[in-house]
Amino acid sequence: MKKGIVFVLISLVLLLTACGEDENTIEFWTPLTGDDGAYMDQLVDDYNDTDPEFPVKHVVTSDMYTKMYTVLNSGSGIPDLSIIHADRVPSFVNQDLLEPMTNVMEQESGLTAENYLEEAWTAGVVDDTQYTVPLDIHGSAMYYNEDLLAKYGVEHWLDDNVVTFDEMLSLQGELDEGDYVLNDALLSWVLLAQIQNLGGDIQENGEPAVNTDVMKQSIEAVKELNDAGLMTPYGEDGYLMFQSGNVLFSTDGTWSSTGHAQVENLNFGVTNIYAFEPNSFHNRASAHLFSMLTNEERTDEKESGIASFLEYIRENSIEWAEAGQIVASTDVIEEPEYDEFMQAFFTSTPEEEESLYIYTYEHYPYIQEAMDSYVADLVHGEMNIDEGLSEMQSFVEDKVAEGSLDIENAEEEEEE
């Protein structure tokens, strides 16, 4: 009897849910679980206030990629639109998980390459086909404490907007107790920038390349800063130490400006990630990209609705700049209001735009995972560099062999 009642109730809930679905609503998935999710909520609400034919429903989830593989494998519950990171595009395309944006772009004349930052636009191109429309570029940034720069008389380091290893090493033995030149925030991203500074890469002939001379040289250079006593201690929260006023430079993210701005009496600015030479500097970047997962049930009419939404975002994403992101729309970047945002620094000159480097290598997610797992130990001397690089290379090669981003493994992760 009880089982029968439960069955009836479940059936009723499912029926009501099915009846409540609106085929004229664009279901939009994003991984924006932080404060940026609230900014996207506002953008979506603003768009829906224009009374579009296809209103947008913003769905945020922390395990979005796993859920994507699950719904794609089942063939049901596939979102109409989603945001994915740039490094996911090649593998998704190779697995036939993305539909081209060709039809969407044809619906709105503004959805063209010349209206977006080149690095963001090309991140969605595979074999001359456009699979995404960009929202932003985000990545490494280096914030500086203006008061500490003055205290140690090194404001001139910023004259060329590039702080070098040699400049930082010149403060060895000159710091007051408890002060540090830099922290180890987003350390793997710092190293990815150095690889570009040295003219290297993370792949060779299509195969992942982690155990390389350029990776070793990058790690050794950063380790020298740590060994000189200039880096915040291992295990300490260097991000908070910067906000407390004890660190000259914090190598965190473009979005962090909003958090730093909330700290009372923290006088700070932003510049590029440190480099070996002023004439060769890069900032490791990524991008949030609008994409459409493969779905035969998505109608042309709904794609037209998606195009309208993306065009609205292109024209109105100044709201997204408040989340600390480098907006991809050139129309927004050129607005005087955008100059008020700290991340405008990274599009202030052609050289700054060129410094933004997005890794789009197919196996980049595995390399990022390996670096996040190992490089802090290597830089802080907890592990031999040669041994660590060998283990990192094996880690990545094993991941590639396993194909742990494929649908089957994603399903297993979902079940666990």
DAJOJO-V210057 format. One record per pair of residues at least 12 apart in sequence whose C-alpha atoms are under 10 Angstrom apart, sorted by the first residue. I is the first residue (numbers start at 1). J is the second residue. Records with the same first field share a line. If there is no record, write none. Layout:
# DAJOJO-V210057
I: J  J
This chain:
# DAJOJO-V210057
22: 54  55
23: 54  298  299  302
24: 52  53  54  55  56  301  302  305
25: 52  53  54  55  56  57  80  302  305  306
26: 53  54  55  56  57  58  79  80  81  298  302  303  305  306  309
27: 54  55  56  57  58  59  77  78  79  80  81  82  306
28: 44  56  57  58  59  60  78  79  80  81  82  83  290  291  292  306
29: 57  58  59  60  61  64  68  78  79  80  81  82  83  84  290  291
30: 58  59  60  61  62  63  64  65  81  82  83  84  85  288  289  290
31: 59  60  61  62  63  64  65  82  83  84  85  288
32: 59  60  61  62  64  83  288
33: 59  60  61  62  63
34: 60  62  323
35: 255  258  323
36: 255  320  321  322  323  324  325
37: 58  59  60  61  320  323
38: 60  320  323
39: 317  319  320  321  322  323
40: 58  60  313  317  319  320  323
41: 57  58  59  60
42: 58  319  320
43: 58  309  312  313  316  317  318  319  320
44: 56  57  58  309  312  313
45: 57  58
46: 312  313  316
47: 308  309  310  312  313  316
48: 309
50: 312
52: 305  308  309
53: 301  302  304  305  308
54: 301  302  303  304  305  306  308  309
55: 305  306  309
56: 80  81  305  306  309
57: 79  80  81
58: 81  82
59: 79  82
60: 82
63: 414
64: 82  83  84
65: 84  88  405  410
66: 405  406  407  409  410  411  412  413  414
67: 407  410  411  413  414
68: 82  97  293  407  410  411
69: 92  97  293  405  406  407  408  409  410  411  414
70: 407  408  409  410  411  412  413  414
71: 293  407  411
72: 97  293  294  295  407
73: 407  408  410  411
75: 294  295  296  297
76: 295  297
77: 295
78: 292  293  294  295  296  297  298
79: 292  293  294  295  298
80: 291  292  293  294  295  297  298  299  302  303  306
81: 290  291  292  293  298  303  306
82: 132  288  289  290  291  292  293
83: 132  133  134  135  287  288  289  290  291  292
84: 132  134  287  288  289  290  291  292
85: 123  124  134  137  286  287  288  289  290  291  360
86: 120  121  122  123  124  132  134  137  285  286  287  288  289  290  358  359  360  361
87: 123  124  286  287  288  358  359  360  361  362  363  364  365
88: 123  124  289  360  361  362  363  364  365  405
89: 123  124  125  126  131  132  289  291  360  361  362
90: 123  124  125  126  127  131  360  361  362  363  364
91: 360  361  362  363  364  365  405  406
92: 131  293  294  362  405  406
93: 124  125  126  127  131  293  294  362
94: 126  362
95: 406  407
96: 293  294
97: 292  293  294  295
98: 131  132  291  292  293  294  295
99: 129  130  131  132  291  292  293  294  295  296
100: 124  125  126  129  130  131  132  291  292  293  294
101: 124  129  130  131  132  133  290  291  292  303  307
102: 129  130  131  132
103: 300  303  304  307
104: 132  133  292  300  302  303  304  305  306  307  308  310
105: 130  132  133  303  304  306  307  308  310  311
106: 304  307
107: 303  304  305  306  307  308  311
108: 304  306  307  308  309  310  311
109: 307  311
110: 307  310  311  312  314  315
111: 133  134  307  308  310  311  314  329
112: 133
113: 130  133  134  329  330
114: 329  330
115: 314  315  328  329  330  331  332
116: 133  134  135  136  314  327  328  329  330  331  332  333
117: 134  135  136  137  326  327  328  329  330  333  347  353
118: 134  328  330  353  354
119: 134  136  137  285  286  287  328  353  354  355  356  357  358
120: 132  133  134  135  136  137  138  285  286  287  288  289  327  328  329  356  357  358
121: 133  134  135  136  137  287  289  328  329
122: 134  358  360
123: 286  287  288  289  358  359  360
124: 287  289  290  291  360
125: 360
126: 360
130: 291
131: 289  290  291  292  293
132: 288  289  290  291  292
133: 288  289  290  291  292  307  310  311  314  328
134: 287  288  289  290  291  310  313  314  327  328  329
135: 287  288  289  290  310  313  314  317  320  325  326  327  328  329
136: 286  287  288  289  290  317  320  321  325  326  327  328  329
137: 254  285  286  287  288  289  325  326  327  328  346  356  357  358
138: 253  254  255  283  284  285  286  287  288  324  325  326  327  328  343  356  358
139: 186  189  252  253  254  255  283  284  285  286  287  325  326  356  357  358
140: 185  186  187  189  190  192  193  251  252  253  254  255  256  271  272  273  282  283  284  285  286  356  357
141: 186  189  190  249  250  251  252  253  254  255  256  257  270  271  272  273  274  282  283  284  285  343  346
142: 162  163  182  185  190  248  249  250  251  252  253  254  256  269  270  271  272  273  274  283
143: 182  242  247  248  249  250  251  252  253  254  256  257  260  268  269  270  271  272  273
144: 158  181  182  242  247  248  249  250  251  266  267  268  269  270  271
145: 181  242  243  245  246  247  248  249  250  266  267  268  269  270
146: 245  248  249  266  267  268  269
147: 245  248  265  266  267  268
148: 179  180  181  245  246  247  248  249  267  268
149: 181  247  248  249  268
151: 175
152: 171  174  175  176  248
154: 167  168  171
158: 270  271  272
160: 271  278  279
161: 270  271  272  273  274  278  281  352
162: 271  272  273  274  275  276  277  278  279  280  281  282
163: 249  271  272  273  274  275  276  277  278  281
164: 273  274  275  276  277  278  281
165: 221  222  224  225  274  275  276  277
166: 225  275  276  277
167: 274  276
168: 181  182  225  228  230  248  249  274
169: 181  224  225  226  228  229  230
170: 228
171: 228  229  230
172: 225  227  228  229  230
173: 228  229  230
174: 230
175: 229  230
176: 246
177: 246
178: 232  241  246  247
179: 229  230  231  232  241  242  245  246  247  248
180: 226  229  230  231  232  233  238  241  242  245  246  247  248  249
181: 225  226  229  230  231  232  242  246  247  248  249  250
182: 225  226  229  230  231  232  238  239  241  242  246  247  248  249  250  251
183: 226  230  231  232  233  234  236  237  238  239  240  241  242  246  247  248  249  250  251  252
184: 222  226  231  232  233  234  235  236  237  238  239  249  250  251  252  376  379  380
185: 232  237  238  239  240  249  250  251  252  253  376
186: 239  250  251  252  253  372  376
187: 219  222  251  252  371  372  375  376  379
188: 219  284  367  368  369  370  371  372  373  374  375  376
189: 251  252  253  273  283  284  285  368  371  372
190: 218  219  222  251  252  273  274  275  282  283  284
191: 214  215  216  217  218  219  221  222  273  283  284  371  375
192: 215  218  282  283  284  285  357  359  368  371
193: 218  273  274  275  281  282  283  284  285  355  356  357
194: 214  215  217  218  219  221  222  273  274  275  276  280  281  282  283  284
195: 213  214  215  216  217  218  219  282  284
196: 214  218  275  280  281  282  283  284  355  357
197: 214  218  274  275  276  277  278  279  280  281  282  283  355
198: 214  215  217  218  275  276  277  280  281  282
199: 214  280
200: 212  213  214  215
201: 214  215  359  361
202: 214  215  359  361  363  364  367
203: 361  362  363  364  367
206: 361  362  363
207: 361  362  363  396  397  400
208: 361  362  363  364  366  367  393  396  397  400
209: 367  392  393  396  397
210: 367  370  371  389  390  391  392  393  394  395  396  397
211: 385  386  387  388  389  390  391  392  393  394
212: 386  389  390  393
213: 389
215: 385  389
216: 378  385  386  388  389
218: 275  276  379
219: 375  376  378  379  380  385  389
220: 378  379  385
221: 275  276  379
222: 378  379  380
223: 375  376  377  378  379  380  381  385
224: 379  380  381
225: 379  380
226: 379  380  381
227: 379  380  381
230: 247  248
231: 247  249  380
232: 246  247  380
233: 380
234: 376  377  379  380  381  382
235: 376  380
238: 250  251  252
239: 251  252  256  260
240: 260
242: 260  266  268
243: 259  260  261  262  263  264  265  266  267  268
244: 263  264  265  266
245: 263  265  266  267  268
248: 268
249: 268  269  270  271  273  274
250: 270  273
251: 270  271  272  273  274
252: 273
253: 284  285  324  325  343
254: 270  285  323  324  325  326  342  343  344  346
255: 321  322  323  324  325  326  342  343
256: 323  324  325  343
257: 269  270  322  323  324  325  341  342  343
258: 322  323  324  325  341  342
259: 323  324
269: 342  343  345
270: 342  343  344  345  346
271: 283  342  343  345  346  352
272: 345  346  352  355  356
273: 355
279: 351
280: 351  355
281: 351  352  354  355  356
282: 351  352  353  354  355  356  357
283: 346  352  353  354  355  356  357  358
284: 355  356  357  358  359
285: 355  356  357  358  359
286: 356  357  358  359  360
287: 325  326  327  328  358  359
288: 325  327  328
289: 328
290: 306  310
292: 306
313: 329  332
314: 327  328  329  330  331  332
315: 329  330  331  332
316: 329  331  332
317: 329  331  332  333
318: 331  332  333  335  337  338  341
319: 332  338
321: 333  338  340  341  342  343  344
322: 338  340  341  342  343
323: 341
324: 341  342  343  344
325: 341  342  343  344
326: 338  341  342  343  344  345  346  347
327: 343  344  347
328: 347
330: 347
333: 347  348
334: 347  348
362: 400
363: 396  397  399  400  403  405
364: 396
365: 396  399  405
366: 392  395  396  397  398  399  400  404  405
367: 392  393  395  396  397  399  400
368: 396
369: 392  395  396  399
370: 389  391  392  393  394  395  396  399
371: 388  389  392  393  395  396
373: 392
374: 388  389  391  392
375: 388  389  392
